[in-house]
Amino acid sequence: MTDPQRFFARAEALLERIERLLPAEPREPDWKASTAFRWRNRGGRGEITSVAYPSRVRLADLQCIDRPKQAMDQNTRQFLAGLPANNALLWGPRGTGKSSLIKALLNEYAGEGMRLIEVEKEHLVDLPEIVEHLYDRPERFILFCDDLSFEENDASYKALKVVLDGSINSTPDNVLVYATSNRRHLLPEYRDENLDARNVNGEIHFGDVIEEKISLSERFGLWLAFHPFSQDAYLTIVDYWLERLEVPDRGNEALRQAALQWALLHGSRSGRSAWQFARDWAGRIRLQARGNGSHD
């Protein structure tokens, strides 16, 4: 074998070894496998994968958030009908039903073509690539960005801006973004940033930093606030879940005090806290009925 032949043989063997180390080409999503999907990025190559067991939460399960529930339901029905609809930002404290509402909408309207693709914050830079998979599909896709927030000097939100506002490539009509956040403007806000605000003919003009932070959330046409539940609302949610769990004698004072104590210890009168208390109480009652434990 001549020197050039040996060189090319060794080069070909090296390329084969490199190819074996590279991740496989992403497969086309199996859109019939599920109604819920996730974007996964492995080794620099992303793909849309199906979720085998999506959340089963229903719209009827979401108590005491009637206004945002009605607004999101209306917007989603418009979208599914091929009518104009808005990207949505749901913001507020943890456990108030933001993520559950989006999942419940999927369960309500999956039969009408709604599909959900969850995209984690670290993969936002892949949003334009994700959207490329969705052109010309008959389904209607919600890109779900949960618990979204950005820190100072975090440039990943620029990819989100591209999808919300479009770039040289327009976002397809069968795609919307539904995001949740604990922050109303998605970015941290500091008191001294307001010192740059100025009064011009009676109008408040914010400084450049504040304007940049507000500009991102304003790209969501539907901007819905979720608030902490009152004590009565919290107890209403507790009672709903206790009924769903078939707990008898739900009106006694001991149960009420236990529910309030649970919220106090967990630092939150939230829907999540109410659900967790109801599960704990139902479990205790059933264990007691079996004679395997005592109810405190």
C-alpha positions as CSV (number, residue, x, y, z in Angstrom):
1,M,0.0,0.0,0.0
2,T,1.4,3.4,-1.0
3,D,1.8,6.3,1.4
4,P,-1.3,8.2,-0.1
5,Q,-3.4,5.0,0.2
6,R,-2.4,4.5,3.8
7,F,-3.2,8.1,4.6
8,F,-6.7,7.9,3.1
9,A,-7.3,4.6,4.8
10,R,-6.4,6.0,8.2
11,A,-8.5,9.2,7.5
12,E,-11.5,7.1,6.6
13,A,-11.1,5.0,9.7
14,L,-10.9,8.1,11.8
15,L,-14.0,9.6,10.2
16,E,-15.9,6.4,11.0
17,R,-14.9,6.6,14.6
18,I,-16.0,10.2,14.8
19,E,-19.3,9.5,13.2
20,R,-20.0,6.8,15.8
21,L,-19.5,9.3,18.6
22,L,-21.8,11.9,17.0
23,P,-25.5,11.8,18.1
24,A,-28.0,10.2,15.7
25,E,-30.0,12.4,13.4
26,P,-33.1,13.6,15.2
27,R,-36.2,11.6,14.2
28,E,-39.4,13.2,12.9
29,P,-41.9,13.5,15.9
30,D,-44.6,10.9,16.0
31,W,-47.5,13.3,16.3
32,K,-49.9,10.5,16.9
33,A,-48.1,9.1,20.0
34,S,-49.4,11.8,22.4
35,T,-51.0,15.2,22.8
36,A,-48.1,16.5,24.9
37,F,-44.5,16.7,23.8
38,R,-41.1,18.0,25.1
39,W,-38.2,19.5,23.3
40,R,-35.0,17.7,24.2
41,N,-31.5,18.8,23.2
42,R,-28.9,16.1,23.5
43,G,-25.3,16.6,22.3
44,G,-26.2,19.7,20.5
45,R,-29.1,18.1,18.5
46,G,-32.7,18.7,19.5
47,E,-35.8,16.7,18.9
48,I,-39.4,16.7,19.9
49,T,-40.3,13.7,22.0
50,S,-43.8,12.6,23.1
51,V,-44.9,12.5,26.8
52,A,-46.3,9.1,27.6
53,Y,-48.5,10.2,30.5
54,P,-49.6,13.8,30.4
55,S,-51.1,15.6,33.3
56,R,-54.8,14.8,33.7
57,V,-55.9,18.0,35.5
58,R,-59.2,19.4,34.2
59,L,-60.6,22.9,33.9
60,A,-63.2,22.0,36.4
61,D,-60.5,21.2,38.9
62,L,-59.2,24.8,39.0
63,Q,-61.3,26.6,41.5
64,C,-61.3,30.4,42.4
65,I,-59.4,31.6,39.3
66,D,-62.5,32.2,37.1
67,R,-61.3,35.4,35.4
68,P,-57.9,34.1,34.0
69,K,-59.6,30.7,33.3
70,Q,-62.3,32.3,31.2
71,A,-59.7,34.6,29.4
72,M,-57.4,31.7,28.6
73,D,-60.3,29.5,27.5
74,Q,-61.6,32.2,25.1
75,N,-58.2,32.8,23.7
76,T,-57.5,29.1,23.1
77,R,-60.9,28.5,21.4
78,Q,-60.2,31.4,19.1
79,F,-56.8,29.9,18.3
80,L,-58.2,26.4,17.6
81,A,-60.9,27.9,15.3
82,G,-58.1,29.5,13.2
83,L,-59.1,33.0,14.4
84,P,-56.7,35.7,15.7
85,A,-55.4,34.9,19.2
86,N,-52.6,36.1,21.5
87,N,-49.6,34.7,23.1
88,A,-50.2,34.6,26.8
89,L,-48.1,35.3,30.0
90,L,-49.5,34.0,33.3
91,W,-47.7,35.5,36.2
92,G,-48.1,35.4,40.0
93,P,-47.1,33.5,43.1
94,R,-46.3,29.8,43.1
95,G,-49.1,27.3,43.4
96,T,-51.9,29.6,42.2
97,G,-52.8,27.5,39.1
98,K,-50.8,29.0,36.3
99,S,-49.2,25.9,34.9
100,S,-52.2,23.7,35.8
101,L,-54.5,26.0,33.7
102,I,-52.4,25.5,30.6
103,K,-52.3,21.7,31.1
104,A,-56.1,21.6,31.7
105,L,-56.7,23.5,28.4
106,L,-54.8,20.7,26.6
107,N,-57.0,18.1,28.2
108,E,-60.1,20.1,27.3
109,Y,-59.2,20.7,23.7
110,A,-56.8,17.9,22.6
111,G,-59.7,16.4,20.6
112,E,-59.9,19.6,18.6
113,G,-56.3,19.5,17.5
114,M,-54.5,21.2,20.3
115,R,-51.0,20.0,21.1
116,L,-48.6,21.1,23.8
117,I,-44.8,21.3,23.4
118,E,-42.9,22.1,26.7
119,V,-39.7,24.0,26.2
120,E,-37.4,24.5,29.1
121,K,-35.7,27.9,29.7
122,E,-32.2,26.6,28.7
123,H,-33.6,25.5,25.4
124,L,-35.2,28.8,24.4
125,V,-32.4,29.4,22.0
126,D,-33.9,26.5,20.0
127,L,-37.3,28.1,19.6
128,P,-36.7,29.0,15.9
129,E,-35.6,25.5,15.2
130,I,-38.7,24.0,17.0
131,V,-41.0,26.2,15.0
132,E,-39.5,24.9,11.8
133,H,-41.0,21.4,12.6
134,L,-44.5,22.9,12.9
135,Y,-45.0,24.6,9.6
136,D,-47.8,23.1,7.5
137,R,-48.9,20.8,10.3
138,P,-52.7,20.4,10.7
139,E,-52.5,20.5,14.6
140,R,-52.5,23.7,16.6
141,F,-49.4,24.0,18.8
142,I,-48.9,25.7,22.2
143,L,-45.2,26.2,23.0
144,F,-45.3,25.9,26.8
145,C,-42.6,27.7,28.8
146,D,-43.0,27.1,32.5
147,D,-41.6,29.1,35.4
148,L,-39.9,31.5,33.0
149,S,-37.6,34.2,34.3
150,F,-34.3,35.7,33.3
151,E,-31.4,37.1,35.2
152,E,-29.4,40.2,34.4
153,N,-27.2,39.9,31.3
154,D,-29.2,36.8,30.2
155,A,-29.5,37.1,26.5
156,S,-31.5,33.9,26.0
157,Y,-34.8,35.8,26.0
158,K,-33.9,37.2,22.6
159,A,-34.9,33.9,21.0
160,L,-38.3,34.2,22.8
161,K,-38.7,37.7,21.3
162,V,-38.0,36.3,17.8
163,V,-40.9,33.9,18.2
164,L,-43.2,36.4,19.8
165,D,-42.6,39.2,17.3
166,G,-41.3,37.3,14.3
167,S,-38.1,37.8,12.4
168,I,-37.2,37.4,8.7
169,N,-39.2,34.1,9.1
170,S,-42.7,34.6,10.4
171,T,-44.1,32.5,13.1
172,P,-46.7,30.1,11.7
173,D,-50.4,30.7,12.4
174,N,-50.7,27.3,14.1
175,V,-48.3,28.3,16.9
176,L,-48.8,30.3,20.1
177,V,-46.6,30.7,23.2
178,Y,-48.1,30.3,26.7
179,A,-45.6,31.1,29.4
180,T,-45.8,31.2,33.2
181,S,-43.6,33.2,35.6
182,N,-43.4,34.4,39.2
183,R,-42.2,37.8,37.8
184,R,-44.6,40.1,36.0
185,H,-41.8,41.4,33.7
186,L,-39.8,38.1,33.6
187,L,-36.6,40.0,34.6
188,P,-35.6,41.1,38.1
189,E,-36.5,44.7,39.0
190,Y,-34.7,47.0,41.4
191,R,-35.8,50.2,43.1
192,D,-32.9,52.3,41.9
193,E,-33.8,51.5,38.3
194,N,-36.9,53.7,38.7
195,L,-34.6,56.7,39.5
196,D,-34.1,57.1,35.7
197,A,-37.8,57.7,35.2
198,R,-38.7,61.3,34.2
199,N,-41.9,63.4,33.9
200,V,-42.5,64.8,30.5
201,N,-45.7,67.0,30.2
202,G,-47.3,65.0,33.0
203,E,-46.4,61.6,31.5
204,I,-44.0,59.1,33.1
205,H,-41.2,58.0,30.9
206,F,-39.2,55.1,32.3
207,G,-35.4,54.7,31.9
208,D,-33.9,52.4,29.3
209,V,-33.4,49.5,31.7
210,I,-37.0,49.5,32.8
211,E,-38.2,49.9,29.2
212,E,-36.2,46.9,28.1
213,K,-37.7,44.8,30.9
214,I,-41.2,45.8,30.2
215,S,-40.8,45.4,26.5
216,L,-40.5,41.6,26.8
217,S,-43.7,41.0,28.8
218,E,-45.6,43.4,26.5
219,R,-44.9,41.1,23.6
220,F,-47.5,38.8,25.2
221,G,-50.9,40.1,24.0
222,L,-52.7,38.3,26.9
223,W,-51.1,39.2,30.3
224,L,-52.9,37.6,33.2
225,A,-52.2,38.1,36.9
226,F,-52.7,35.4,39.5
227,H,-53.0,36.4,43.2
228,P,-52.7,34.6,46.5
229,F,-56.0,33.1,47.6
230,S,-58.0,34.5,50.5
231,Q,-58.7,32.2,53.4
232,D,-62.2,31.5,52.2
233,A,-61.0,30.7,48.7
234,Y,-58.4,28.4,50.1
235,L,-60.9,26.5,52.1
236,T,-63.2,26.3,49.1
237,I,-60.5,24.6,47.1
238,V,-59.7,22.3,50.1
239,D,-63.4,21.3,50.2
240,Y,-63.5,20.7,46.4
241,W,-60.6,18.3,46.6
242,L,-61.9,16.5,49.7
243,E,-65.2,15.9,47.8
244,R,-63.3,14.6,44.8
245,L,-61.4,12.3,47.1
246,E,-64.7,11.2,48.7
247,V,-63.9,12.3,52.2
248,P,-67.1,12.3,54.4
249,D,-67.9,14.8,57.1
250,R,-66.2,17.7,55.4
251,G,-67.8,20.5,57.4
252,N,-66.3,19.9,60.9
253,E,-64.3,22.5,62.7
254,A,-61.3,20.1,63.3
255,L,-60.9,19.7,59.5
256,R,-61.1,23.5,58.9
257,Q,-58.5,24.2,61.6
258,A,-56.2,21.5,60.3
259,A,-56.4,22.9,56.7
260,L,-55.5,26.4,58.0
261,Q,-52.7,25.0,60.1
262,W,-51.4,23.2,57.0
263,A,-51.3,26.4,55.0
264,L,-49.6,28.3,57.8
265,L,-46.9,25.6,58.1
266,H,-46.3,25.6,54.4
267,G,-46.3,29.3,54.1
268,S,-48.9,29.4,51.4
269,R,-52.7,29.5,50.9
270,S,-52.4,28.2,47.4
271,G,-54.3,25.7,45.2
272,R,-51.3,23.4,45.4
273,S,-51.2,23.6,49.2
274,A,-55.0,22.9,49.3
275,W,-54.5,19.8,47.1
276,Q,-51.7,18.5,49.2
277,F,-53.6,18.9,52.4
278,A,-56.7,17.2,51.0
279,R,-54.5,14.2,50.0
280,D,-52.9,14.0,53.4
281,W,-56.3,14.2,55.2
282,A,-57.9,11.7,52.9
283,G,-55.0,9.3,53.5
284,R,-55.2,9.7,57.2
285,I,-58.9,9.1,57.3
286,R,-58.7,5.9,55.2
287,L,-55.7,4.6,57.2
288,Q,-57.7,5.2,60.4
289,A,-60.7,3.4,58.9
290,R,-58.5,0.3,58.3
291,G,-57.4,0.4,61.9
292,N,-53.8,0.9,61.0
293,G,-53.3,4.3,62.4
294,S,-54.8,7.1,64.4
295,H,-56.0,10.5,63.3
296,D,-54.5,13.5,65.1
